[in-house]
Amino acid sequence: MTGPTSDAFQTASWGRRLLALVVDWVVSTLVVVAFIGTERYAQQGGTDTFLVLGVYILESAAFTWLLAGSFGKLATGLRVVPADGVWRPIHPLRLLLRQVMVALVIPPLVFRADGRGLHDLTTGTATVTKDTYRALMPS
């Protein structure tokens, strides 16, 4: 399901998406630090900083599956929806793939005029504002 996005709704701005990513990254870092401690996290040459990436991917995929957006997206008023605008749950493995692609950085930088990056095109999703999300929800 990688068809074109509906002309019935507009995707969210890149500024809000970037803000959501920063919020997600900060929260993921705080979660890792809470579990392993600041001393271990701050060690030079340690691989514990990669835990943040894993927490980010899992948090954002799980929250998007359950709540239609990662913690950062929810905090900034964004949601992830099927690109065709027909409301239905998005498969969790598809969302996991989406977040791995976001973590690779390049896929979000390759995007179409409608604002959907390669990560959205591959998984048939679109990032929209909370108001657009509500309008797409069945009555």
C-alpha positions in Angstrom: 0.0 0.0 0.0 2.4 2.6 -1.2 -0.1 4.5 -3.4 -0.5 8.2 -3.6 -1.6 10.2 -0.6 -5.1 11.6 -0.7 -5.6 15.2 -1.9 -8.2 15.5 0.8 -5.6 16.3 3.5 -2.3 18.0 3.9 0.7 16.5 5.6 2.4 18.2 8.6 5.1 20.8 8.3 8.8 19.7 8.5 9.4 22.0 11.4 6.9 20.3 13.6 8.2 16.9 12.5 11.7 17.9 13.4 10.5 19.2 16.8 8.8 15.9 17.4 12.0 14.0 16.6 14.0 16.1 19.1 11.4 15.5 21.8 11.5 11.8 21.1 15.3 11.7 21.2 15.5 13.6 24.5 12.9 11.4 26.1 14.7 8.3 24.8 17.9 9.6 26.2 16.3 10.2 29.6 14.9 6.7 29.7 18.3 5.2 29.0 20.0 7.4 31.5 17.4 6.4 34.1 18.1 2.7 33.6 21.9 2.8 33.3 22.9 5.9 35.1 24.6 9.1 34.0 28.2 7.9 34.7 27.8 4.8 32.5 26.1 6.8 29.8 28.8 9.5 29.7 31.7 7.0 29.5 34.0 7.7 26.5 33.9 4.9 23.9 31.0 3.2 25.5 28.3 1.6 23.3 25.5 2.5 25.7 24.7 5.6 23.7 23.4 3.2 21.0 20.7 2.2 23.5 19.1 5.5 22.9 18.6 4.6 19.2 17.0 1.3 20.2 14.7 2.9 22.7 13.8 5.6 20.1 12.9 3.0 17.5 10.9 0.8 19.8 9.1 3.7 21.6 8.1 5.5 18.4 6.9 2.3 16.7 4.9 1.1 19.7 3.4 4.5 20.5 2.5 5.0 16.8 0.8 1.6 16.7 -1.1 2.2 19.9 -1.7 6.0 19.8 -1.1 7.0 16.2 2.1 8.9 17.1 5.3 8.7 19.0 5.6 10.6 22.3 7.2 13.5 20.4 4.4 13.5 17.8 1.7 13.4 20.4 3.4 16.3 22.3 3.6 18.4 19.2 0.1 17.7 17.9 1.1 15.3 15.1 -0.2 11.8 14.2 0.6 9.1 11.6 -2.2 7.9 9.4 -2.6 5.6 6.4 -1.7 7.6 3.3 -4.9 6.9 1.6 -6.8 8.7 4.3 -8.9 5.6 5.2 -8.7 5.1 8.9 -7.5 1.7 10.1 -4.8 0.4 12.4 -1.3 0.3 10.8 0.5 -3.0 11.2 3.2 -2.8 13.9 5.9 -4.4 11.7 5.2 -1.7 9.1 5.6 0.9 11.8 8.8 -0.7 13.0 10.2 -0.6 9.5 9.1 3.1 9.2 11.1 4.0 12.4 14.2 2.1 11.4 14.1 4.1 8.1 13.7 7.3 10.1 16.7 6.3 12.2 18.8 5.8 9.0 18.2 9.6 8.4 18.4 9.5 4.5 14.8 8.2 3.9 13.1 11.2 5.5 15.3 13.6 3.5 14.1 12.0 0.2 10.5 13.2 -0.2 7.8 14.0 -2.6 6.0 17.3 -3.1 3.2 16.2 -0.8 5.6 16.0 2.1 5.8 12.3 2.4 9.4 11.0 2.8 10.7 7.7 1.6 9.9 6.2 5.0 6.2 7.1 4.5 6.1 6.1 0.9 7.5 2.7 1.7 5.1 2.0 4.5 2.0 3.7 3.1 1.8 6.3 5.9 1.6 10.1 6.2 2.2 12.5 9.1 -0.6 14.9 9.7 -1.7 17.4 12.3 -4.1 16.4 15.1 -6.9 18.3 13.5 -6.5 16.4 10.2 -6.3 13.2 12.2 -9.6 13.9 13.9 -11.2 14.8 10.5 -10.1 11.4 9.1 -11.4 9.4 12.1 -14.7 7.7 11.5 -17.7 9.3 13.2 
